[in-house]
């Protein structure tokens, strides 16, 4: 089947037709690097990594350009650097490195290009100058603001009423604004704040402008897909569209807008006040990254997602079964049409996972090629990229179990069974169960694994 994607801009799912199949272009908003990224940030990273993999599969790796930016100039960054008593550059370098390390554990491919906002100030100044020349922006009191009333169809992405947009934007109605909805393109810098020279004084860009400038530089005035979390739809993405379209005189900024749904934790909104604020860093230090990834993909990307420890344990159990089926087979070609068809249906990862379960059942029956197909098909979702030996070894290591002690206990249990001392054999099994060890007795002897 052909790839079909849901477009937030049109509120319809339709066949995806790239502007140029030899140069498919995707932009996704990346992190603001002032602290460890939270688990909600992991969802778009994983979702759009699957899209990147799928597009590479369909059009070829050399024909897809995926840009995911780093926001390294922002008021939150300024505040955190001051709080810690370090330079802004030191903070952003540290947190960017941590972000890269954490998401690599989630089997996330590196984007084709990962631009930093501070490397693109020239493009931002150029966009501002064009917007002023075309009557869509104005300078006032050291600021430059986008004039929302200058764009007749502003708000087409979020489809909110003007009153809703005013409330959602949380704008500060400064006296220099011509309209309360006008938003900042450039603002003055003072003291220790980062700043660059411009025709409007020493200052720094507004957040929305950064993504418009970076997408323009690497993907052009109009490109194929723009993605991000649903929380960015308004005002960030709405303002990106306004800036870019009015600057370049185009009817659209991106052909397709994709947004993943909200994430909550154990049925509640994630927040520090509730004590359920979880960072990616915390998770990957406590759980297998591949299980975190699978747990995210078990819910369709557009639906709200409830992160639970129960779901994570279920995902580990699923991976145990899949790795048992594939063993240490090398990666082969993707040959499961059901998996590909599911992903081509607006990244229907739950349906794709169902297809993988079917392949696992076939592999368990010894069907020829089923294990190879399972591994290759799962790889399209960024799963089963290692071997069974590696997966189970990591589980044992993470559990902090002493393998020598476990083998000694297994030998003692085997002796008790040989002597028909069933009470002692059961006692040893119970002891090992309490240790988090599952025993499996088979024709070739007793093996063990970490309990899920």
MOGIGI-V102008 format. One line per field, one symbol per residue. ss: DSSP state (H for helix, E for strand, C for the rest). phi: phi as a letter, one per 30 degrees, with the letter a starting at -180 (. if undefined). burial: b if it has 9 or more other ideal C-beta (glycine too) atoms within 8 Angstrom, else e. A space follows every 50 residues. Layout:
# MOGIGI-V102008
ss: ???
phi: ???
burial: ???
This chain:
# MOGIGI-V102008
ss: CCCEEEECCCCEEEECCCCCCCCEEEEECCCECCCCCEHHHHHHHHHHHH HHHHHHHHHCHHHEEEEECEECCCHHHHHHHHHHCCCHHHHHHHHHHHHH HHHHCCCCCCCCECCEHHHHHHHHHHHHHHHHHCCCEEEECCEEEECHHH CCCCCCCCCCCHHHHHHHHCCCCCCCCCCCCCEEEEEECCCCCCCECCCC CCEEECHHHHHHHHHHHHHCCCEEEEEEEHHHHHHHHHHHHHHHHHHHCC CCCEEEEEEECCEEECCEECCCCCCCCCEHHHHHHHCCHHHHHHHHHCCC CCCCEEECHHHHHHHHHHHHHHHHHHCCCCCCCCCCHHHHHHHHECCCHH HHHHHHHHHHHHHHCCCCCHHHHHHHHHHCCCCCCCCHHHHHHHHHHHHC CCHHHHHHHHHHHHHHHHCCCHHHHHHHHHHHHHCCEEEEEECCEEEEEE CC
phi: .ddbbdcddcibcbddbddbdcadbbbbdcdcccaeddddddddededdd deddddddcjedcbcccbdcdcbadddeddddddibdddddddddddddd ddddddicddddbbdceddbdddddddddddddcicbbcahicbbddedd cdcejdddhcdedddddddhddddddddbedebdcbbdcbhdddabdadc jdabddeddedddddddcbjdbbdbbbldddcebcedddeeddddddcic dbcbdbccbdddbbbhibddadddicdcceeddddcbdedddddedddcd eddebcdbdedddddddddeddddddhcdddcddbcddddddddchhdde dddddddddddddddiddidddddddddddcichdccdeddddddddddi dcdddddddddddddddddhcddddddddddddddjcccbcbecjccbbd dd
burial: eebbbebbbeeeeeebebeeeebbbbbbbeeebbebbbbbbbbbbbbbbb bbbbbbeebeeebbbbbbbbbbbbeebbbbbeeeeeebebbbeebbebbe ebbeebbbeebeebbbbeebbebbbebbbbbbebebbeebeebbbbbbee beebbebbebeeeebbebbebeeeeebeeebbbbbbbbbeeeebbbebeb eebbbbbbbbbbbbbbbbbeebbbbbbbbeebbbbbbbbbbbbbbbbbeb ebbbbbbbbbbbbbbbeeebeeebebbbbbbbbbeebbbbbbbbbbbbbe beeebbbbeebbbbbbbbbbbbbebbbeeeebebbbebbbbbbbbebbbb bbbbbbbbbbebbeeeeeebbbbbbbbbbbbbbbeeebeebbebbbeeee beeeebeebbebbbebbeeeeeebbeebbebbbeeebebeeeeeebebbb ee
